[in-house]
């Protein structure tokens, strides 16, 4: 669906419950028609909380001396992968901070091992890497890559995302286009209510989702961390009251629903951040307003609390088995079912079919 910017702004600022009910219903109908009723589960492994970046909002920032750091071994990661297989997950997501201690050859060997020993898709979420490194990851068998651009406002992005020490500034939009060219299913997303984010910025973010032709889109609220500059000096960074987007649960649902309308064939998760804001029904409401993915945590429970991008994250004390039981029960309660298989993006499948048709035509000429 094509939505002009003014219509997006109108929805973002809409407060009337009856009108919002229309938005929720339209997003849910669009989700059902384009990606179906299945809720696909992605097993998340947060394998390192070490990060060389000093992003102003993130608890993993290198300047946070209060955080206890860890990096899982290959065997520890494979133990988590084994749980994903036992739980019939179709995808495993390897996520970390931008850890300078992660060796490219080690990471690629890990991906090859997972691909050789399982039928799962492998998603990487490991930050900014050079193009040739991304090519090696793709050659090793990585199927998907997640890199959030966080905000399409370049000045705001630069203010809260200083480059890593000794490294040049990178253009995340261009990295996303490179990932597409390399053949990854490409995922990205934004924070809602970043201090300094205006309504116009957020509308531009939504339009950027469609322009980038993304296969996965994650949206979540900004949750302040007390050991970060944004968390400590929040008001210093805020836009004027009439321009600043609120980092609320309701605003997150609005962006999620509009994302589904603009990108109907995309996989969209009901995030842990939603469950953090609303432990009772945040994920369920997300699933009823456009989402079709949940990412249960497979990380060892002794390390979960240390992967603290934001504080008080939901489910950090639950075992992987408890997470699965909880998620499947919540999915069943809203009349949906857990999906089988890899749960590839219909958007990506359409692109592959088009490429195959072009190759076929070329072969016949």
C-alpha positions in Angstrom: 0.0 0.0 0.0 1.2 3.5 -0.8 0.7 6.1 1.8 1.6 9.8 1.3 3.7 11.4 4.1 0.8 13.6 5.3 -1.5 10.5 5.8 1.3 8.8 7.7 1.6 11.9 10.0 -2.1 11.9 10.5 -2.1 8.3 11.7 1.0 8.9 13.9 -0.8 11.7 15.7 -4.2 10.1 15.8 -5.7 9.7 19.3 -9.3 8.7 18.7 -9.8 5.0 19.9 -12.3 4.2 17.2 -10.0 5.5 14.4 -7.1 3.6 15.8 -9.3 0.4 15.9 -9.7 0.9 12.2 -5.9 1.0 11.8 -5.4 -2.1 13.9 -8.0 -4.0 11.9 -6.6 -2.9 8.5 -3.0 -3.9 9.6 -4.3 -7.3 10.9 -6.2 -8.0 7.7 -3.2 -7.0 5.6 -0.9 -9.3 7.7 -3.3 -12.2 7.3 -3.6 -11.7 3.5 0.1 -11.4 2.8 2.0 -13.5 5.4 -0.8 -15.7 6.9 -1.7 -16.6 10.4 1.4 -18.5 11.3 3.7 -16.9 13.9 7.3 -17.9 13.1 9.8 -18.3 16.0 13.4 -17.2 15.6 15.8 -18.6 18.3 17.9 -15.6 19.5 21.5 -16.2 20.7 23.1 -13.1 22.2 26.7 -14.4 22.0 28.7 -11.3 23.0 27.9 -8.1 24.8 31.3 -6.6 24.1 31.1 -3.5 21.9 33.6 -1.0 20.6 31.0 1.6 19.9 29.9 4.4 22.2 26.3 4.9 21.1 24.6 7.4 23.4 21.6 5.3 24.1 22.9 1.7 24.4 23.8 -0.1 27.6 26.4 -2.1 25.7 28.4 1.0 24.9 32.2 0.6 25.5 32.0 3.5 28.0 29.7 1.6 30.3 32.2 0.3 32.9 29.4 -1.1 35.1 28.5 -3.8 32.7 29.9 -7.3 33.1 31.2 -8.4 29.7 31.0 -11.9 28.1 31.6 -13.7 24.9 30.3 -17.3 24.3 32.5 -20.0 23.0 31.7 -22.0 19.9 30.6 -24.9 22.0 28.3 -22.7 24.1 26.8 -21.3 21.0 26.3 -24.8 19.5 24.6 -25.9 22.7 22.0 -23.1 22.1 21.7 -24.1 18.4 21.0 -27.7 19.6 18.1 -26.3 21.7 16.8 -24.5 18.6 16.8 -27.8 16.7 15.0 -29.6 19.6 12.4 -26.8 19.7 11.8 -27.0 15.9 12.8 -23.4 15.3 13.3 -22.6 11.6 15.8 -19.8 12.2 18.7 -19.1 14.6 19.7 -15.4 15.1 23.3 -14.8 16.1 23.5 -11.3 17.7 26.3 -9.4 19.4 27.7 -6.0 20.0 30.4 -4.7 17.6 33.0 -6.9 19.3 36.5 -6.3 17.9 37.5 -9.7 19.3 35.2 -11.6 16.9 37.4 -13.0 14.2 35.8 -13.1 10.7 37.1 -16.6 10.0 35.8 -17.9 13.3 32.4 -16.4 12.6 32.2 -17.8 9.1 33.3 -21.3 10.3 30.5 -21.1 12.9 28.0 -20.3 10.3 29.2 -23.1 8.1 29.0 -25.6 11.0 25.4 -24.5 11.8 24.4 -24.8 8.1 26.0 -28.3 7.8 24.5 -29.7 11.0 21.0 -28.2 10.8 18.3 -27.2 8.3 17.8 -23.8 9.9 18.2 -20.4 8.4 21.0 -18.3 10.0 20.5 -14.6 10.7 23.4 -12.4 11.7 23.1 -9.2 13.7 26.7 -8.2 14.3 26.8 -4.5 13.3 28.8 -2.7 10.7 31.4 -4.7 8.7 33.3 -4.0 5.5 31.7 -5.2 2.2 34.3 -8.0 1.7 33.6 -9.3 5.2 29.9 -9.4 4.5 30.6 -11.3 1.3 32.5 -13.9 3.3 29.6 -14.3 5.7 27.2 -14.7 2.8 29.6 -17.3 1.1 29.7 -19.2 4.4 25.9 -19.6 4.2 24.4 -16.8 6.3 20.9 -16.3 5.0 19.8 -13.0 6.6 21.4 -9.9 8.1 19.9 -7.4 10.5 21.2 -3.9 10.7 18.9 -1.2 12.2 19.3 2.2 10.7 17.5 3.5 13.9 16.6 6.9 12.3 16.6 8.2 8.7 17.6 11.7 10.0 21.3 11.6 9.3 22.1 14.4 11.7 20.3 12.7 14.6 21.9 9.4 13.7 25.4 11.0 13.8 24.7 12.6 17.1 23.8 9.4 18.9 26.0 7.0 16.9 29.6 8.2 17.0 31.9 6.0 14.8 34.1 3.3 16.4 37.5 4.6 17.5 39.9 5.0 14.5 37.2 4.1 12.0 35.4 6.3 9.4 31.8 7.0 9.6 29.7 4.5 7.7 26.4 5.0 5.8 24.0 2.3 7.1 21.6 2.9 4.3 24.4 2.0 1.8 25.3 -1.0 3.9 21.7 -2.2 3.7 21.8 -1.8 -0.1 25.1 -3.8 -0.2 23.5 -6.6 1.8 20.7 -6.7 -0.7 23.2 -6.9 -3.6 25.1 -9.8 -1.9 21.9 -11.8 -1.7 21.0 -11.6 2.0 17.4 -11.3 3.2 17.8 -7.8 4.7 16.4 -6.6 8.0 16.4 -3.2 9.6 14.4 -1.1 11.9 14.2 2.0 14.0 13.7 3.3 17.6 10.5 5.1 18.3 10.8 8.2 20.5 14.6 8.7 20.3 15.3 12.1 22.0 15.4 14.6 19.2 13.2 12.5 16.9 10.3 14.6 15.3 7.1 13.4 13.8 8.5 14.2 10.4 11.5 12.1 11.1 9.4 9.1 12.0 7.2 9.4 8.9 10.4 9.5 6.8 11.6 6.3 8.6 8.4 4.5 7.5 8.8 5.7 4.0 12.4 4.5 4.0 11.3 1.0 5.0 9.3 0.8 1.7 12.1 2.4 -0.4 14.7 -0.1 0.9 12.5 -3.1 0.1 13.3 -4.7 3.4 12.5 -8.4 4.2 12.4 -7.9 8.0 11.5 -4.8 10.0 11.8 -4.4 13.7 10.4 -1.4 15.5 10.5 -0.7 19.2 10.3 2.1 21.7 13.3 4.0 23.0 13.8 2.8 26.6 16.3 5.0 28.6 19.3 3.3 30.1 20.6 5.1 33.2 24.3 4.4 32.4 24.2 6.2 29.1 24.4 9.9 28.1 20.9 9.8 26.7 19.6 8.2 29.9 21.4 10.5 32.2 20.8 13.8 30.4 17.5 13.0 28.6 16.0 16.4 28.6 19.1 18.0 27.1 18.6 15.9 23.9 14.8 16.2 23.6 13.1 18.1 20.7 10.5 20.7 21.6 7.4 19.2 23.2 5.2 19.7 20.2 7.7 18.0 17.8 9.1 15.2 20.0 7.8 11.7 19.3 6.8 9.9 22.5 8.4 6.6 23.2 5.2 4.9 24.2 3.6 1.5 23.8 0.7 3.1 21.8 3.2 4.8 19.4 5.0 1.5 18.9 1.7 -0.1 17.8 1.0 2.7 15.4 4.4 2.4 13.7 4.1 -1.4 13.6 0.7 -1.2 12.0 1.8 1.4 9.4 4.9 -0.7 8.7 2.6 -3.6 7.8 0.5 -1.4 5.5 3.5 0.0 3.7 5.5 -3.3 3.5 2.7 -6.0 3.4 5.0 -8.9 2.5 7.7 -8.2 5.2 8.4 -10.2 8.3 7.7 -8.0 11.4 8.5 -9.1 15.0 6.5 -8.4 18.1 9.6 -7.4 20.0 10.9 -8.0 23.5 10.8 -4.2 24.0 7.0 -4.4 23.6 6.9 -7.2 26.2 9.0 -5.1 28.5 6.6 -2.1 28.3 3.6 -4.4 28.7 4.4 -7.8 30.2 0.8 -8.9 30.2 -0.1 -8.5 26.6 2.5 -6.4 24.6 3.5 -9.2 22.2 0.0 -10.4 21.7 -1.2 -6.9 20.8 1.7 -6.5 18.5 0.7 -9.8 16.7 -2.8 -8.5 16.4 -1.6 -5.2 14.9 0.6 -6.4 12.1 3.4 -8.6 13.5 4.1 -12.2 12.5 7.4 -13.1 14.2 8.6 -13.7 17.8 12.2 -14.2 18.8 12.4 -16.4 22.0 15.8 -16.1 23.7 18.1 -19.1 23.7 21.0 -17.4 25.4 22.3 -18.9 28.6 20.3 -17.5 31.5 23.5 -16.6 33.4 24.4 -14.0 30.7 21.0 -12.7 29.7 21.0 -9.9 32.2 24.3 -8.6 30.9 23.0 -8.2 27.3 21.5 -4.9 28.6 20.8 -2.6 25.7 18.1 -1.2 27.9 17.2 -2.1 31.5 14.6 -4.4 32.9 14.3 -6.4 29.7 11.5 -9.0 29.8 12.1 -12.7 30.2 15.8 -12.5 31.2 15.4 -15.1 34.0 13.4 -17.7 32.0 15.1 -20.7 30.6 14.9 -21.4 26.8 12.3 -24.0 27.5 10.2 -21.7 29.6 10.4 -19.0 26.8 9.1 -21.5 24.3 6.2 -22.6 26.5 5.3 -19.0 27.2 5.4 -17.9 23.6 3.4 -20.9 22.2 0.8 -20.4 24.9 0.4 -16.7 24.1 0.2 -17.4 20.3 -2.5 -20.0 20.9 -4.5 -17.6 23.2 -5.0 -15.2 20.3 -6.1 -18.0 17.9 -2.9 -18.2 15.9 -0.5 -21.1 15.3 3.3 -21.5 15.4 4.8 -21.6 11.9 6.8 -24.5 10.6 10.0 -24.2 8.6 12.3 -21.3 8.0 9.6 -18.7 7.6 11.3 -16.9 4.7 10.0 -13.5 3.8 7.4 -13.6 1.0 9.0 -10.4 -0.2 12.3 -12.2 -0.6 10.6 -15.2 -2.3 9.0 -12.9 -4.8 12.4 -11.4 -5.6 14.0 -14.8 -6.0 11.1 -15.9 -8.3 11.6 -12.8 -10.4 15.4 -13.4 -10.6 14.8 -17.0 -11.7 12.3 -15.8 -14.4 14.9 -13.4 -15.7 17.6 -16.1 -15.7 15.3 -18.4 -17.6 14.5 -15.8 -20.2 18.3 -15.2 -20.6 19.0 -18.9 -21.0 16.4 -19.2 -23.8 17.7 -16.3 -25.7 
